[in-house]
Amino acid sequence: MQRRFFSLSAIALSLFAGGVFAQTKWDLPAAYAATNFHSENLIQFAKDVDAATAGKLKITVHANASLFKANEIKRAVQGGQAQIGEVLLVNFENENPIYGADGIPFLATSYADSKRLYDAQKPFLEKLLNAQGMKLLFAVAWPSQGIYTKKEINSVADLRGIKWRAYSPATAKIAELIGAQPVTIQAAELSQALATGVIESYMSSGSTGFDTKTYESLKYFYDTQAWLPKNAVLVNKKAFDALDPSTQTALLKTAAEAEVRGWKVSAEKDGFYKKALAEKGMQIVPPSPKLMADMRQVGAIMLTDWQKRSGADGDALIAAYNQSAKPATKAKK
């Protein structure tokens, strides 16, 4: 009888200890190289979550599309195959135009404007993601987008017929409007596509050009600063709700810190990447007035089209963005 009591006590103690040291493990798939600043920010975020939760929540970052391809990550998080993941929002514009607000050329061309656009877009994103069983943790902008080419260009006419990388609905639409040949290529496949001549031009940031060694295949970067798309970190709502309150609070706090850190690093890296590309032999070229006028016309067409497709939510989003641009009136002394 005494032995039986001891055995039951040991089991109870074991269960209690298991509860105290219970650990939740999450997988975080991401589409970009481990050396990309977005991935580095995710890795720091995972470390901070581990520290803030005293090891109760462990997040493993799977960079470079090693767990899911870029266009599969959102569905994986939504379906619960991954508890958390990083996506490029503009990739999902065909699903809902709200996802593509930050992919409209020349709507927001600076970090300040991009942040204002994010603030206007965020309530609509949260509502949309909530309906799909997900929660927005944080988002970070990419550096400004320019045009990579093999040859010199002075206008959109010089891009007609060129093999153009399309990684999102917006970049595919640009190809259509400028008369280029769109080829769907995600970041993890870009280096090979460039080396084999599958593509001859694309629009992206200095970050992507540097990470993929675009300078080995293309020699010109036209610094149009056309838009700053965002990566967003999404979490499955059921996975989030299963966390205890203190872990949820710690996760949200570290996510907010990762967002601030990510935007700061992105802005610092914008100039760094252009300088690094130049050092590798790429010519960083200011676009001609004609090229800028042509591309702004493309942006105006895309904004009109986006507003038609996005309806009342799109109108409200753009109104909020425009309203935030108005300078506050200051009383004169």
C-alpha positions, 0 to 999 in steps of 0.5 A: 500500500505504501509502495502504491502511494509512492508510485502515485505521488511520483506520477503526480509530481512528474505531471506537475513538473511537466506542466511547469516546464511545458514548452510550445514550439512553433515553426516560422517559414520565410521566403528570403535568405537567412542573410536578408535583413528581414530574416535576421529580424525574424531570428532576433524576434525568435530569440527575444520571444524565447527570452521574454517567455522564459523558454515557454515559446520556442520559434524556429525560423525556416528561411529561404523558402526551405519549409514552404514556398513564398506563395504557400506560406499564408495558406500554411499558417491559415491551415495550421501547418505552420503556426506563424509565418512571414509573407509579402503582402502584395503577393495576395492582391488577387485574393483581396485588393487590400493586400496589394495597397502597398504595391501601387507604384508611386502611391507611397515612395518614402519610409514616412509615406509608407508608414502612413500607408501601413497605418491606414491599411492596418485596420483593414488587414486585421479585419481581413486576416481575422476572418481567415483565422489569422492575426497580424503580428507585425509588418516591415517595409522593404527598401524602395523599388527600382528597375534592374536592367541589362541595358540602358533605358530612357523610357518605358518604350525601351522595356517593351518585349523584355523578359520581366520578372513578375513576383506579384500581381502588381509586378505582372500588371506593370509588365502588361502595361509596359509591354514586357513579357512577364515571367513568374519568379520568386526570390529563392529562384531569382539567382538561377533565373538571372544566370540562365537568362530566363529574365532580363529585367525586374523591379525590386529593392537594392536588398533583393539585388544584392542578396541574389547577386543580380550584379553578376547578370544585370548592370543597371539599377534605375532608382525610381523609388516607386514603392515600398512593399511590406513583409508581414508576420502572421500567426494562426489564431488558434495557435495564438489563443492556445497560449497562456495570457502572459505568453501572449503578452510577451509575444505581442510586446516582442512583435512590436519591438521587431516592427520598430527595429525592422523599419529602422534597419530597412531605412538604414539598409536602403542606402547601404545596398545601393552603395554595395551594388555600386561597389560590385560594378552595378551602375546606380542610375537616376531615371530620366524625366521621360522614364519617370513620367512613363512609370508615374502614368503606369502607377496612376492607371494601377491606382484607378484599377485598384480602387475599382476592385477594392470598393468601399474599403479601398476608398476608405483606406486611401482617404485615411492615407491622404488625410494623414498627409495633411500637416497639423495646424500650429498656433502662431506665437 
